[in-house]
Amino acid sequence: MVGVLQILAFSYLNPIWWATIAILAYKLFALADAVTRREDAYRAADKKTKGFWVAILAISFGWDFLFGVNFFTGIGTLAGLVASIVYVVDVRPAIRALTGGSGGRGGRSNTGPYGPW
């Protein structure tokens, strides 16, 4: 529960607190994005499975949330941050290219700004 206390004991002038919040927010964004994507899009993009990415990103976020973000000496924090960066920079664009950026709602449509074409 050190991580939760680290977040609650905030100081707006402390840059370490802001870095902690930024890392947690980034990991939460990557996890939420991985959860909302379709399972078949991961296979079609020739990436690891959805379960793999959700598990890695959930463990990464949970570790930092429970035990605190320690990005100077914490190997778990740094490894999780690298995994989140790999997901957002490599896996997410590949899946968005296949699904049209629509997450789990289907593929591209033939509609332009003024209707179908």
N, C-alpha and C positions, 0 to 999 in steps of 0.2 A: 504493500500500500504506500510505499515511498513515492511512487510516481504520481498518485493522486494528490498527495500532500505537496509535492513539488509544484504541481499546477495551481493548487489552491493558495499556496503561499507566494502570491505574485507580487511583483514590484515593477511598476510600469517603466522605471528608469533602468532596469537591469537588462542588458542585451542578452544575457544567457537565458533569461526567462522567455524573451521573445523568440530566440532560436529554438528553445524547447517547444513552444507552441507551434512554431512553423514546421518543425519536424513531425510532430504529432498530426498536424492538419494535413500535411503532404501524404503521410502514410494512410490516414483515414480516407483521403480522396482516392488514392490508388486502390484501397480495399473496396470502397463503395463502387468504383468504376468496374472492378473485376467481378463483383457480385451481380451487377446489372447486365453484363454482356451474356450473349447466348453461348451455350456449350459448343454447338457445332461450329461457331465462328472461330474458336480457338483451333480446332482441327483443320478447318479450311485455310487458316492463315499459317499452318504448319508450325504452330507454337505448342508449348506444353498445355496440358488440359486445364480446364477451368478450376477443377478441384485442387490441382497443384498450386496455381496462383493464388486462389482464395486462401488456402491453408498457409502458404508462406507469408502472405501479406497480413493475415489475421494474427499469426504468431508474432510477427514483427511489431504490429501495433499493440497487441496485448502485452508483450514483454515491456515495451516502453511505458505503457499506461500503468502497469502494476509496479514495476521496479524503478521507474524513473529514466529519463533521457540523460545518458551520460556519454556525450559524443566526443569527449576527449580521450577516455580510456575504455569505454564500453564497446566491446567487440560485437555484442548483440545489437546494439543501436546502429553501429556502422554497417553491419551486414544487412540489417533490415532496411536501412536507408538505401543501400546499393540495390537491393532487390526491388524496392519501390521505384527507384530511378529507372532500372531496366524495364520494369513493367510499363511505366508511363512513356518512356522514350522509344521502346522497341515494340512491345506487344500491343499496346493500345492503338497506335497508328495503323498497324497491320489489320487489326480487327475493325477499326472504324472505316478503313478503305473497303472492306468487304460488305459491311452492313450499312454503309452510308451514314455512319455516325449516329445511328438511331438506337443503339443499345440492344434491347431485346424485343423491339417492336417490328422487326422486319427489315427488308432490304430497301433498295432505292426505288423511287417512283419516277414516272415520266412526266412530272409536272414541273413547269417552269414558273417564273414569277407571275405570269398572267394566265396560267391554266395549263392543261395538258398539251404536249407537242408530239 
